[in-house]
Amino acid sequence: MHWTRTVVVVVAGTGAVWAGGVPAAVADGPGGRGGSGDGSHEVHLLVNGAFGNRPGELIDIEVQGVRDRGAVTVTSPVFRHRVRLAPHGPDGRAHHARPAVAMTVKPGTYPLTVHAGGRVVAEDRVEVRAPRPAEFRAGTPDDVLRPGERLGLSFDDLRPGATGDVFTAVSPAFRSKVRLTHDPAGSHWNNPRMFTALVALPPDVKDGTYKVTLTTADGRPVQERPLVVRAARPGDGDYVGRVRGPAFFAAQGRPEAARAHGHKVAAGGKVNVLWRDSSPDPGEEERLTATSPAFERPVPLRRDLSKAGDGDVPRYYGPARVRSGLAAGRYPVTVISHHGRAKRTGHLVVTATATASTTSSRSSGSSSASPASSASGGPDRTMLLAAGGAGLAAATAAAAATATVLRRRGRRDG
């Protein structure tokens, strides 16, 4: 980490430069134009990267408050030559540069001096530490990554004679090759030979130890690192999955009406499958699926973003079509999540379709299959018993009328 150090220097008519209450240098002449009337003004020197630099790293230098119109420059034994700062800001009185520490500089502490208008206006110190070998990193050493988690890759190639700017990481744990690049505006701006990338592991990557290989533009291997992947399990501190379901509700119904048991749907009809999970694994929301031998195909379950889901455990549902001609019965519906660690099966009651019943009745060529008549063509016994409270005569008359209508229909169909 590189810290910013600010030195406030008072340039006075006495010719002394004060830094932190101690004379830091002697100024050549009075303290500039347009002062406060006492011949003095403040010069702010900001050095970002004054501590722990390696040879080749950049030092961010900004000088504020210089009122002279001449060039503002910086000299130090850590630089190969005098560095000229460029004016910036709305009034042009701030000056900035990012010079690099020379590759030949030995570890130690070195002075840094700012010149403006032919005199010294500020001073500071710069610390340099020893260089180190090139290093490739894939995540944090000894860390265990989860499927779907993001992984940071970095290659620190700050060393004498280093060349090339195309580096690629490959691994069986990645979907494709990953290009590492240098970002001069990123957190590693001070290291011009730092190449980084951020990659997400596939949500369905299996548990195991994978090799990550860094290669050059021509495919030559540079370094390798191991990568350990293991999905969270119940009992792990980061396992937060709490699943409920599957449950079922009507095609035009609401999720609040879902039932885990006893929901009925006709063969060939539609039903919604509901699933709840307080925290799916990364990427799992895109692949939650319900399967059943009763369905025409697997059913994707999507997050319910409606207001009805606010304040409740996150829920997911999707419409399923039941296979036509399916025999009536109780069929399993299964949802598997958290990489196979959470598996739940519910049961859906499938009834015969009305179309199938009508077809069966007509193909027999008689009215005996009608639920309103008995096998002999007479009134249904259930109707007679149910009508007992209204009188046997009334029930008998109603049954006779029903039988007459059915006989007429039979003749027309014939």
C-alpha positions in Angstrom: 0.0 0.0 0.0 1.3 3.5 -0.9 0.4 6.4 1.4 0.2 10.0 0.5 2.4 12.4 2.5 1.7 16.1 2.4 4.3 18.6 3.3 3.2 22.2 3.9 6.0 24.6 3.1 5.8 28.4 3.9 7.8 30.4 1.5 8.6 33.7 3.3 10.4 36.9 2.5 13.2 35.9 4.9 14.3 33.3 2.3 13.7 30.3 4.5 11.5 27.3 3.5 9.8 25.7 6.5 8.5 22.1 6.6 6.8 21.0 9.7 8.4 23.8 11.8 12.0 23.0 10.7 13.9 25.0 8.0 14.0 22.6 5.1 15.8 24.7 2.5 16.8 28.2 1.7 14.6 30.1 -0.9 16.2 32.2 -3.5 14.3 35.5 -3.2 11.0 36.7 -1.8 8.0 34.5 -1.6 6.2 35.1 -4.8 3.6 37.5 -6.2 0.2 38.3 -5.0 0.9 37.2 -1.4 -1.0 38.0 1.7 0.9 41.2 2.3 3.5 39.8 4.6 5.6 38.3 1.7 4.7 34.7 2.4 2.5 31.9 1.0 2.0 28.2 1.3 3.3 25.5 -1.1 1.8 22.0 -0.6 3.8 19.0 -1.7 1.9 15.8 -2.0 4.0 12.6 -2.5 2.0 9.4 -3.1 4.4 6.5 -3.0 7.0 8.0 -0.8 7.3 4.7 1.2 8.5 1.3 0.2 8.9 1.8 -3.5 10.7 -0.8 -5.6 12.9 0.0 -8.5 10.7 0.6 -11.5 7.6 1.8 -9.5 6.0 5.2 -10.1 5.9 8.0 -7.6 2.9 10.4 -7.8 4.1 14.0 -7.1 1.8 17.0 -6.9 2.9 20.6 -6.0 0.2 23.1 -5.2 0.4 26.8 -4.6 3.5 27.7 -6.7 2.9 31.2 -8.0 6.0 31.6 -10.1 5.6 31.4 -13.9 8.8 29.4 -14.4 9.1 25.7 -14.7 8.4 23.4 -11.7 10.9 20.5 -11.5 11.8 17.7 -9.1 15.2 16.2 -8.6 16.2 13.1 -6.6 18.9 10.4 -6.8 16.1 7.9 -7.3 15.3 9.4 -10.7 17.4 9.1 -13.8 17.1 12.8 -14.6 15.4 16.0 -13.5 11.6 15.6 -13.8 9.5 18.5 -15.1 6.0 18.7 -13.6 3.1 19.7 -15.9 0.6 22.4 -14.8 -3.0 21.3 -14.3 -6.1 22.5 -12.6 -8.3 25.6 -13.4 -5.7 28.2 -12.4 -2.6 26.3 -13.5 -1.0 26.7 -10.1 -0.9 22.9 -9.4 1.8 20.8 -11.0 1.9 17.0 -11.4 4.1 14.2 -12.6 4.6 10.4 -12.1 8.2 9.6 -12.6 9.6 6.0 -12.1 12.3 5.0 -9.7 15.3 4.0 -11.7 15.9 0.2 -11.9 19.5 0.6 -10.7 18.6 2.3 -7.4 19.7 0.4 -4.3 17.5 0.1 -1.2 17.6 3.2 1.1 16.1 6.6 1.8 16.8 9.4 -0.7 16.0 13.2 -0.7 13.4 14.7 -3.1 13.6 18.4 -3.9 11.1 20.7 -5.7 12.4 23.7 -7.7 10.3 26.6 -9.0 11.4 30.0 -10.3 15.1 29.2 -9.8 14.8 28.3 -6.1 13.9 25.4 -3.8 10.2 25.5 -2.7 9.8 22.1 -1.0 11.7 19.0 0.0 10.8 15.4 1.1 12.2 11.9 1.3 11.6 8.8 -0.8 12.2 5.3 0.5 13.3 2.5 -1.8 13.2 -1.2 -1.0 14.8 -4.2 -2.7 13.3 -5.7 -5.9 11.7 -9.1 -5.9 11.2 -11.9 -8.5 8.2 -12.0 -10.8 5.1 -13.4 -9.1 1.9 -14.9 -10.5 -1.1 -15.2 -8.1 -4.4 -16.9 -8.6 -6.6 -15.8 -5.7 -5.3 -15.8 -2.1 -2.8 -18.5 -1.2 -4.3 -21.4 0.7 -7.8 -20.1 0.1 -10.8 -22.3 -0.9 -13.0 -20.9 -3.6 -16.7 -21.6 -4.1 -18.3 -22.4 -7.5 -19.5 -19.1 -9.1 -17.2 -17.0 -6.9 -15.0 -14.3 -8.5 -11.3 -14.9 -8.6 -8.5 -12.3 -8.8 -5.5 -13.0 -11.0 -2.3 -10.9 -11.0 1.2 -11.1 -12.5 3.8 -8.8 -10.9 6.6 -8.7 -13.5 8.5 -5.6 -12.2 12.1 -6.6 -12.8 15.0 -5.5 -14.9 14.8 -6.5 -18.5 11.1 -7.6 -18.3 9.3 -7.3 -21.7 5.9 -8.1 -23.2 2.4 -7.1 -22.2 0.3 -10.0 -23.3 -0.3 -12.6 -20.6 -3.1 -15.2 -20.5 -4.3 -17.5 -17.7 -5.7 -21.0 -18.6 -7.2 -23.6 -16.3 -9.7 -26.5 -16.5 -11.7 -24.5 -13.9 -12.3 -21.6 -16.3 -14.7 -21.6 -19.2 -12.1 -19.9 -21.5 -8.7 -18.2 -21.5 -8.4 -15.1 -19.4 -6.4 -12.1 -20.6 -4.4 -10.2 -17.9 -3.9 -6.4 -18.6 -2.4 -3.4 -16.9 -4.7 -0.7 -15.7 -2.9 2.6 -15.3 -5.9 4.1 -13.5 -6.4 1.1 -11.2 -5.2 0.3 -7.7 -1.8 -0.8 -9.1 -1.1 2.4 -11.1 2.3 2.7 -9.4 3.5 -0.6 -10.9 3.7 -0.4 -14.7 4.4 -4.2 -14.9 1.4 -5.3 -12.9 -1.1 -7.3 -15.0 -4.5 -8.3 -13.5 -7.8 -9.9 -14.3 -11.0 -10.8 -12.6 -12.8 -14.0 -13.6 -15.9 -15.8 -12.2 -15.7 -19.5 -11.7 -18.5 -21.4 -13.5 -21.4 -22.1 -11.1 -21.3 -25.7 -12.0 -17.5 -26.3 -11.6 -16.9 -29.5 -9.6 -15.0 -29.7 -6.3 -11.3 -30.3 -6.7 -7.8 -28.9 -7.1 -7.2 -27.2 -10.5 -4.0 -25.9 -12.1 -3.9 -22.3 -13.3 -1.1 -21.6 -15.9 0.1 -18.2 -16.9 1.3 -18.1 -20.5 3.0 -15.5 -22.7 1.7 -14.3 -26.1 3.3 -17.2 -27.9 1.8 -19.8 -25.4 5.0 -20.3 -23.4 4.2 -21.2 -19.7 5.5 -18.7 -17.2 4.2 -19.8 -13.8 1.6 -22.2 -12.4 -0.6 -22.0 -9.3 -3.0 -24.4 -7.7 -6.7 -23.5 -7.2 -8.9 -25.3 -4.7 -12.6 -25.3 -5.3 -15.2 -26.7 -2.9 -18.8 -25.9 -2.7 -20.2 -24.9 0.7 -22.0 -27.6 2.6 -24.5 -27.6 5.5 -22.5 -26.7 8.6 -20.0 -24.4 6.7 -20.0 -20.8 7.9 -21.0 -19.6 4.4 -23.6 -22.1 3.7 -26.9 -20.2 3.9 -29.2 -22.1 1.7 -32.6 -22.9 3.3 -34.8 -24.5 0.7 -38.5 -25.1 0.7 -40.6 -26.9 -1.9 -41.4 -27.8 -4.5 -45.1 -26.6 -4.2 -47.7 -26.2 -6.9 -50.4 -23.6 -7.8 -52.8 -23.2 -10.7 -51.6 -21.8 -14.1 -53.6 -18.6 -13.5 -53.2 -18.6 -9.7 -50.9 -16.8 -7.3 -47.8 -18.1 -5.5 -49.4 -17.5 -2.1 -51.9 -20.3 -2.9 -49.2 -22.9 -3.6 -49.7 -26.3 -2.0 -46.9 -28.8 -1.3 -49.4 -31.8 -1.2 -52.6 -32.7 -2.9 -52.6 -30.2 -5.8 -54.5 -31.6 -8.8 -54.0 -30.9 -12.5 -55.5 -32.6 -15.6 -53.3 -34.4 -18.0 -52.4 -32.0 -20.8 -53.0 -29.0 -18.5 -50.6 -26.5 -16.9 -49.4 -26.0 -13.4 -46.8 -23.7 -11.8 -44.0 -25.1 -9.7 -42.8 -23.0 -6.8 -39.4 -23.1 -5.0 -38.0 -21.1 -2.1 -34.4 -20.6 -1.1 -33.0 -17.9 1.2 -29.7 -17.8 -0.6 -28.9 -19.9 -3.7 -25.3 -20.5 -4.7 -23.8 -17.9 -7.0 -25.2 -18.3 -10.5 -27.8 -20.8 -9.4 -30.7 -18.5 -10.0 -30.1 -19.0 -13.7 -30.2 -22.8 -13.6 -32.9 -23.8 -11.1 -35.0 -26.5 -12.7 -37.9 -28.7 -11.8 -38.1 -32.2 -13.4 -40.8 -34.8 -13.4 -41.9 -37.7 -15.5 -45.3 -35.9 -15.7 -43.9 -32.9 -17.5 -43.3 -32.5 -21.2 -39.8 -31.0 -20.5 -37.7 -29.7 -17.5 -39.1 -26.4 -16.1 -36.8 -23.4 -15.5 -37.6 -21.6 -12.2 -37.2 -17.9 -12.3 -37.0 -15.4 -9.5 -40.3 -13.8 -8.5 -39.7 -10.0 -8.7 -43.3 -9.0 -8.1 -44.2 -7.0 -5.0 -46.0 -10.0 -3.6 -42.5 -11.5 -2.9 -41.3 -8.5 -0.8 -40.3 -9.4 2.8 -40.5 -13.2 2.1 -37.9 -15.8 1.5 -36.8 -15.4 -2.2 -39.0 -17.6 -4.4 -38.8 -19.0 -7.8 -41.4 -20.5 -10.1 -42.2 -21.5 -13.6 -45.0 -23.0 -15.7 -45.0 -26.7 -16.5 -47.2 -28.5 -19.1 -48.4 -31.9 -18.1 -48.1 -34.6 -20.8 -51.2 -35.3 -22.7 -52.7 -38.8 -22.4 -50.9 -39.3 -19.1 -52.5 -41.9 -16.8 -54.1 -40.5 -13.7 -51.9 -40.9 -10.6 -49.4 -39.3 -8.3 -46.2 -38.2 -9.9 -42.9 -37.0 -8.4 -41.5 -33.5 -9.1 -37.9 -32.9 -8.1 -35.7 -29.8 -7.7 -31.9 -30.1 -7.1 -29.9 -27.1 -5.9 -26.7 -26.1 -4.2 -24.7 -28.4 -6.5 -26.6 -31.5 -5.5 -26.4 -30.9 -1.8 -30.1 -29.9 -1.6 -32.6 -32.2 -3.3 -36.4 -32.1 -2.6 -39.2 -34.0 -4.2 -42.9 -33.2 -4.1 -45.8 -35.0 -5.6 -48.4 -33.8 -8.1 -51.8 -35.5 -8.5 -52.7 -35.9 -12.2 -56.2 -36.5 -13.2 -57.6 -37.8 -16.5 -58.6 -35.1 -19.0 -62.3 -34.5 -19.8 -61.4 -35.0 -23.5 -60.1 -38.5 -22.8 -63.4 -39.4 -20.9 -65.6 -38.1 -23.7 -63.6 -40.0 -26.3 -63.9 -43.2 -24.3 -67.7 -42.8 -24.0 -68.2 -42.2 -27.7 -66.0 -45.0 -28.9 -68.1 -47.5 -26.8 -71.2 -46.7 -29.0 -73.6 -46.6 -26.0 -74.6 -44.3 -23.2 -73.6 -46.8 -20.5 -70.3 -44.9 -19.8 -72.1 -41.8 -18.7 -71.7 -41.0 -15.0 -75.4 -40.0 -15.0 -76.6 -43.5 -15.9 -76.1 -47.0 -14.6 -74.7 -49.9 -16.6 -78.2 -51.0 -17.6 -79.2 -47.6 -18.9 -81.4 -46.8 -15.9 -81.0 -44.0 -13.3 -77.8 -43.7 -11.3 -78.2 -45.2 -7.9 -76.2 -42.3 -6.4 -78.7 -39.8 -7.7 -81.6 -41.7 -6.1 -79.9 -41.8 -2.7 -78.8 -38.2 -2.8 -82.3 -37.1 -3.6 -83.9 -39.0 -0.7 -84.6 -35.9 1.3 -86.7 -34.4 -1.5 -88.9 -37.5 -1.8 -88.6 -40.7 -3.7 -91.2 -39.8 -6.3 -89.4 -36.5 -7.2 -86.1 -38.3 -7.5 -87.6 -41.1 -9.6 -89.1 -38.5 -12.0 -85.8 -36.7 -12.3 -83.9 -39.9 -13.1 -86.5 -40.9 -15.7 -86.2 -37.5 -17.4 -82.4 -37.8 -17.4 -82.6 -41.3 -18.9 -85.0 -40.1 -21.7 -82.5 -37.3 -22.7 -79.6 -39.7 -22.8 -81.6 -42.2 -25.0 -82.4 -39.3 -27.5 -78.7 -38.3 -27.6 -77.7 -41.9 -28.2 -80.1 -42.1 -31.2 -78.7 -38.9 -32.7 -75.1 -40.0 -32.2 -75.9 -43.3 -33.9 
